[in-house]
């Protein structure tokens, strides 16, 4: 397989990683004044997040940032910050418990994005009984969206509507919640559904050239594959950058939980497609259709997601193959740190600029918002990638 080498492009240094994490922890801790009882909106506006209630699919990422900051504070003898961060994390776990018990905006597939970096993380780090209970309830909610006909978890919308009979590539990151639930409860039903969904997704969302579909539809009566389409990419035939990054991280996690050898090969090809479509400065455009010189928005969050996926997979690869992916991850993070990372609290209350949430084009169906801003998953995965690069990290996923 041809490998993309960014010859001469620097890697993020140990000093830069330390400076980035220390700034991130200070930023998260400072933001607790506003975002303990409230949550960050999915994207910033003019660089600044506004507070919202716990009623959107992205709120778990902010809590995940709190827990990553808590881990750093504990490891660096920052007792006062650690206490404040733990308290905030526990307050937010209570909010997630209330959300799942009262079924507040939970009828969709994003239970993993919501409950893994918040409640599973809190349980792993502090033994939170409320975190464990809320996360198991979230797993129970997630499997209600599984279709035996077609064997997949439906992303969103009414379950009996043909126009909603589809999965999306993002769901690969929701599945670790189900594997965790089986490990915790001893009930294999969660794992069984996760593995069926992975099999269906891999068979359909990955194209022959290893680019990926954002969404894929199935026949409601027979479960047969029907067609791929985009919602947030530039057009149906292009490769939405964040979707490709979800594919990288999703395949790494799929291998971790299933140990299917073919998933390693798919990971390598999906990753190579992503890397071979990077612009010269390594800050991804929002769709891989675009490259250096195009007047299109960037999506820095995709670089951090991809880096996390590569750093997850290297632990399962032979020693001689690891260096390529570690180097690529460090180069991507260097680009994000140099060109996108917030370094002044007056500039933003987020961590990473130049992300794209939803960019409308003449050929897609999404609305237009959160373009060239910070977004919550971009900030979270930036911190996760830095954490993975600086310690032997026990993943939340």
Buried (B, 14 or more C-beta within 10 A) or exposed (E): EEEBEBEEBEBBEEEBBEBBBEBBBBBBBEBBEBBBEBBBBBBBEEBBBEEBEBEBBBBBBBBBBBBBBBBBBBEBEBEEBBEBBBBBBBBBBBBBBEBBEEEBBBEBBBBBBBBBBBBBBBBBBBEBEBBBBBBBBBBBBBBEBBBEEBBBBBBBBEEEEEEBBBBBBBBBBBBBBBBBBBEBBEBEBBBBBBBBBBBBBBEBBBBEEBBBBBBBBBBBEEBEBBEBBBBBBBBBBBBBBBBBBBBBBBBBBBBBBBEBEEBBBBBBBBBBBBBEBBBEEBBBBBBBBBEEEEEBBBBBBBBBBBBBBBBBBBEBBEEEEBEBBBBBBBBBBBBBBBBBBBEEEEEBBBBBBBBBBBBEBEEBEBEEBBBBBBBBBBBBBBBBBBBBBBEEBEBBB
